[in-house]
Amino acid sequence: MSGSHTGSRQHAVVVGAGIAGLAAAHRLREHGARVTVLEASDRVGGKLLPGEIAGARVDLGAESLLARRPEAVGLARAVGLADRLRPPATATASLWTRGALHPMPKGHVMGVPGTAEALAGVLSEEGLARIGRDADLPRTEVGDDVAVGEYVAARVGREVVDRLVEPLLGGVYAGDAYRISMRSAVPQLFEAARTHTSLTEAVRGIQARSAASAQAGPVFTGIAGGVGTLPLAVADALRADGAEILTGTPVTELRRAPEDGWRVVAGGRVLHADAVVVAVPAPAAAGLLRAEAPGAAAELAGVEYASMALITLAYRRAETALPEGSGFLVPPVDGRTIKAATFASAKWGWIAEENPDLVVLRTSVGRHGETEILRRDDDGLVEVSRHDLKAAVGLDAVPVAARVTRWRDGLPQYPVGHHARVARVREHLAGLAGLAVCGAAYDGVGVPACIASAYAAADQIRGDLRGVQELTAHPVQSLHGGAGE
């Protein structure tokens, strides 16, 4: 802990039991703190949610982990899930665009190509020719930040953004590529754009460095039984190690204690803590911080979120014929309702092994600013999903079961200037010893990013700022785990 708060008997309270809060608690226990986790809802896990359909175990939230980062895989191993880590059985995704499925192009960085040839078949001849003009354009200054779509369109044309960047980036953030920050969302591209005149040359440089590093193994991994089992395993490990986890216990007040430390009011209880990690979404964090850090609260209150829904469908295998691959993404410009589909039984071998007579797939709907589609009831969302699946892959069978999972305000948006907002939040909190924040609203929305944020927060309240400084300088890029993530 910071200041005089060292030793194994110091008490740390973590507000929020999503994967960020649980990871922070895990790190704090490693530091020797006595830990209490407070969760307003009736379960742990946040956006990681295991479930079932027609007897098959599935994920009803995020379904894959970026394996090229150490945080999520490392935490899974630490809590006993090493033997359940599974790479995708297939990572070959498609684009459903211009009325047909096209293989997902190779040789791009979040949809930005190194050469025009990489997007042949997806773009028009005019769109391909526009990419070639990038090399002749003068430098496009990116300044302190720039929207991904704006910059990419200026260099290689809107068609690249609309047909490829948008579905890939939208799959991560459920947002608008023309609003999303390149510095926060695609940091490696932002850094390359600052040192190269040509965007395609910058992409080729990124690809060359990636090839030289030659990271072995799959880019993504899953967990047999679902990624949603990760927070449950972390919670079990925490309880076994003496931590207290209280669900159905909303925190209603967070104040500095007159004597020292923090006073936390939750579920009718008053807890005294030497340190507090706030690991809840930005609006809830704003409410908790308003009394002691009004500047940070005002910044967090301005963070926008996108809502979405996942529609999980189960079919009899004998009645279902799907194309090869893990699924497909859908560019918004094509005017379809679904934005992606994952062939879960094909993507995750453990689902097919456990349920050989069943085919499970899921679609996703909803982007930032799109509220009309989410007003439909569950039956309506199943209906539009079936309609689009029939148009895309000819699937006309009647599902044996369907589940709709709604994630209201599920994904924080990273507009231009997001990194500066996060820096201001941390500046406002810098004078409050023993207080830190973490989660998807700060340095990346993927599971590894949330865990990295949690570790940095846990270390910060001990006075170790290296993790926070690293994330500030290098946000964790969240990639798209195939189709339907």
GILIN-V285202 format. One record per pair of residues at least 24 apart in sequence whose ideal C-beta (glycine too) atoms are under 6 Angstrom apart, sorted by the first residue. I is the first residue (numbers start at 1). J is the second residue. D is the distance in whole Angstrom. If there is no record, write none. Layout:
i=I j=J d=D
i=I j=J d=D
//
This chain:
i=1 j=274 d=5
i=1 j=275 d=5
i=1 j=461 d=6
i=1 j=462 d=6
i=2 j=433 d=5
i=2 j=434 d=6
i=2 j=461 d=6
i=2 j=463 d=5
i=3 j=433 d=5
i=5 j=274 d=4
i=8 j=32 d=4
i=10 j=274 d=4
i=11 j=273 d=5
i=11 j=274 d=5
i=12 j=275 d=5
i=13 j=264 d=5
i=13 j=271 d=6
i=13 j=273 d=4
i=13 j=276 d=5
i=14 j=277 d=5
i=14 j=279 d=6
i=15 j=251 d=5
i=15 j=278 d=5
i=15 j=280 d=6
i=16 j=279 d=4
i=16 j=280 d=4
i=17 j=44 d=4
i=18 j=46 d=3
i=19 j=48 d=6
i=19 j=231 d=5
i=19 j=447 d=6
i=19 j=450 d=5
i=20 j=279 d=4
i=20 j=438 d=5
i=20 j=439 d=4
i=20 j=450 d=4
i=20 j=453 d=6
i=20 j=454 d=4
i=21 j=279 d=3
i=22 j=231 d=5
i=22 j=234 d=4
i=23 j=451 d=4
i=23 j=454 d=4
i=24 j=277 d=5
i=24 j=279 d=6
i=24 j=438 d=6
i=24 j=454 d=4
i=24 j=457 d=6
i=24 j=458 d=5
i=25 j=238 d=6
i=25 j=243 d=6
i=26 j=234 d=6
i=27 j=455 d=5
i=27 j=458 d=4
i=28 j=458 d=5
i=29 j=241 d=5
i=29 j=243 d=6
i=35 j=243 d=4
i=36 j=244 d=5
i=37 j=245 d=4
i=38 j=246 d=5
i=38 j=249 d=5
i=38 j=251 d=5
i=38 j=266 d=5
i=39 j=247 d=5
i=40 j=250 d=4
i=42 j=247 d=5
i=42 j=248 d=5
i=44 j=231 d=5
i=44 j=235 d=5
i=45 j=231 d=4
i=48 j=227 d=6
i=48 j=228 d=5
i=48 j=231 d=5
i=49 j=228 d=5
i=50 j=226 d=4
i=50 j=228 d=3
i=50 j=229 d=5
i=53 j=312 d=5
i=53 j=314 d=5
i=53 j=401 d=5
i=53 j=403 d=5
i=54 j=314 d=4
i=54 j=358 d=6
i=54 j=400 d=5
i=54 j=401 d=4
i=56 j=355 d=4
i=56 j=358 d=6
i=56 j=360 d=6
i=57 j=225 d=5
i=57 j=226 d=6
i=58 j=312 d=6
i=58 j=360 d=6
i=59 j=226 d=4
i=59 j=227 d=5
i=59 j=228 d=5
i=60 j=405 d=4
i=62 j=227 d=6
i=63 j=227 d=6
i=64 j=220 d=5
i=64 j=222 d=5
i=64 j=481 d=4
i=64 j=485 d=6
i=65 j=221 d=5
i=65 j=447 d=5
i=66 j=446 d=6
i=66 j=448 d=5
i=66 j=479 d=6
i=67 j=218 d=6
i=67 j=220 d=6
i=67 j=221 d=4
i=68 j=215 d=6
i=68 j=219 d=6
i=69 j=448 d=4
i=71 j=448 d=4
i=71 j=451 d=4
i=71 j=452 d=5
i=72 j=447 d=5
i=72 j=448 d=4
i=72 j=451 d=6
i=75 j=451 d=6
i=76 j=230 d=6
i=79 j=233 d=4
i=79 j=234 d=5
i=79 j=237 d=4
i=81 j=223 d=6
i=81 j=233 d=6
i=84 j=223 d=5
i=84 j=224 d=4
i=85 j=221 d=5
i=86 j=222 d=5
i=86 j=224 d=5
i=86 j=350 d=6
i=87 j=218 d=4
i=87 j=221 d=5
i=88 j=347 d=5
i=89 j=349 d=4
i=90 j=325 d=6
i=90 j=326 d=5
i=90 j=346 d=6
i=91 j=482 d=6
i=92 j=325 d=4
i=93 j=325 d=6
i=93 j=326 d=5
i=93 j=327 d=6
i=93 j=482 d=5
i=93 j=483 d=4
i=94 j=325 d=6
i=94 j=328 d=4
i=95 j=329 d=6
i=96 j=328 d=5
i=96 j=330 d=5
i=96 j=392 d=5
i=97 j=163 d=6
i=97 j=331 d=5
i=97 j=334 d=5
i=101 j=328 d=6
i=109 j=189 d=6
i=109 j=203 d=5
i=109 j=206 d=5
i=110 j=168 d=6
i=110 j=186 d=5
i=111 j=164 d=4
i=111 j=165 d=4
i=111 j=168 d=5
i=112 j=152 d=6
i=112 j=203 d=5
i=114 j=200 d=6
i=114 j=203 d=4
i=114 j=204 d=4
i=114 j=207 d=6
i=122 j=163 d=6
i=123 j=159 d=5
i=127 j=157 d=6
i=127 j=159 d=3
i=130 j=157 d=4
i=131 j=156 d=5
i=134 j=198 d=5
i=134 j=199 d=5
i=134 j=200 d=5
i=135 j=198 d=5
i=139 j=197 d=4
i=142 j=193 d=5
i=142 j=194 d=6
i=145 j=181 d=5
i=145 j=183 d=4
i=145 j=416 d=5
i=145 j=417 d=6
i=146 j=182 d=5
i=147 j=178 d=6
i=147 j=179 d=6
i=147 j=416 d=5
i=148 j=177 d=5
i=148 j=180 d=5
i=148 j=182 d=5
i=148 j=186 d=6
i=149 j=177 d=4
i=149 j=178 d=4
i=150 j=178 d=6
i=151 j=182 d=6
i=155 j=199 d=4
i=162 j=331 d=6
i=162 j=333 d=4
i=163 j=331 d=5
i=166 j=331 d=6
i=166 j=332 d=6
i=167 j=329 d=4
i=167 j=331 d=5
i=168 j=480 d=5
i=170 j=367 d=6
i=171 j=340 d=6
i=171 j=480 d=4
i=171 j=485 d=6
i=172 j=478 d=5
i=172 j=480 d=5
i=173 j=411 d=6
i=174 j=306 d=4
i=174 j=308 d=5
i=174 j=367 d=5
i=174 j=368 d=6
i=174 j=411 d=5
i=175 j=306 d=6
i=175 j=368 d=5
i=175 j=413 d=5
i=176 j=368 d=6
i=179 j=415 d=5
i=180 j=414 d=6
i=181 j=414 d=5
i=181 j=415 d=6
i=181 j=416 d=5
i=181 j=418 d=5
i=183 j=419 d=5
i=184 j=414 d=4
i=184 j=418 d=4
i=184 j=419 d=5
i=184 j=475 d=5
i=185 j=414 d=5
i=187 j=475 d=5
i=187 j=477 d=6
i=220 j=481 d=5
i=222 j=348 d=5
i=224 j=350 d=4
i=254 j=288 d=5
i=255 j=291 d=6
i=256 j=292 d=6
i=274 j=434 d=6
i=275 j=434 d=4
i=275 j=461 d=4
i=276 j=435 d=5
i=277 j=436 d=5
i=277 j=457 d=5
i=278 j=437 d=5
i=279 j=438 d=5
i=279 j=439 d=5
i=282 j=441 d=4
i=293 j=428 d=5
i=293 j=429 d=6
i=295 j=428 d=4
i=296 j=425 d=5
i=296 j=428 d=4
i=296 j=429 d=5
i=299 j=421 d=5
i=299 j=424 d=5
i=299 j=425 d=5
i=303 j=412 d=6
i=303 j=441 d=5
i=304 j=413 d=4
i=305 j=409 d=4
i=305 j=412 d=6
i=306 j=368 d=4
i=306 j=411 d=5
i=307 j=366 d=6
i=307 j=374 d=6
i=307 j=408 d=5
i=307 j=409 d=6
i=308 j=364 d=6
i=308 j=366 d=4
i=308 j=407 d=5
i=308 j=410 d=6
i=309 j=365 d=5
i=309 j=366 d=6
i=309 j=381 d=6
i=309 j=404 d=6
i=309 j=406 d=5
i=310 j=362 d=6
i=310 j=364 d=5
i=310 j=405 d=5
i=311 j=363 d=5
i=311 j=381 d=5
i=311 j=382 d=6
i=311 j=385 d=4
i=311 j=404 d=5
i=312 j=362 d=4
i=312 j=403 d=4
i=313 j=361 d=6
i=313 j=399 d=4
i=313 j=402 d=5
i=314 j=358 d=6
i=314 j=360 d=5
i=314 j=399 d=6
i=314 j=400 d=5
i=314 j=401 d=4
i=315 j=359 d=5
i=315 j=397 d=5
i=315 j=399 d=5
i=317 j=357 d=5
i=317 j=359 d=5
i=319 j=397 d=4
i=320 j=359 d=4
i=320 j=397 d=6
i=322 j=393 d=6
i=323 j=393 d=6
i=326 j=482 d=4
i=326 j=483 d=6
i=327 j=483 d=3
i=327 j=484 d=5
i=328 j=483 d=5
i=329 j=483 d=5
i=336 j=388 d=5
i=337 j=384 d=5
i=337 j=388 d=6
i=338 j=363 d=4
i=338 j=365 d=6
i=338 j=385 d=6
i=338 j=388 d=5
i=339 j=364 d=5
i=340 j=364 d=5
i=340 j=483 d=5
i=340 j=484 d=4
i=341 j=484 d=6
i=342 j=483 d=5
i=342 j=484 d=3
i=362 j=484 d=6
i=364 j=484 d=6
i=368 j=413 d=6
i=378 j=404 d=4
i=412 j=440 d=5
i=412 j=441 d=4
i=434 j=461 d=5
i=436 j=460 d=4
i=436 j=461 d=5
i=443 j=471 d=4
i=443 j=475 d=5
i=443 j=476 d=6
i=444 j=475 d=5
i=444 j=476 d=3
i=444 j=478 d=5
i=445 j=478 d=5
i=446 j=478 d=4
i=449 j=476 d=4
i=449 j=478 d=6
i=452 j=476 d=6
//
